[in-house]
Amino acid sequence: MNRNTARLTGATRAGWLLIALLAACTSVPAARPANVNLSGFPPAFRDGYADGCASAGGNVARNNARFRGDLQYAQGWRDGLDICQRQAKSSAPAGEVH
């Protein structure tokens, strides 16, 4: 194998690795925020709600310092998690367990 073939093989491997990584990222659906109007809520609540809803998919997204020290963020996080988990369960195909 000459030097040009080795470079091509390395570039090909890198390309396939990139494609595989991108495919893995797109195959897992992200938790979508529930269709809820939060415009009347304070920013801390909205931030917590967004993080809680994102956590409904299984990967916890939470600012622990804010959760412990900011009651509005903590309440928003709990509400977001609860509402988005319920929404995910109600929209799951028949036979799928969450």
Secondary structure, 3 states (H helix, E strand, C coil): CCHHHHHHHHHHHHHHHHHHHHHHHHHCCCCCCCCCCCCCCCHHHHHHHHHHHHHCCCCCCCCHHHHHHCHHHHHHHHHHHHHHHHHHHHCCCCCCCC
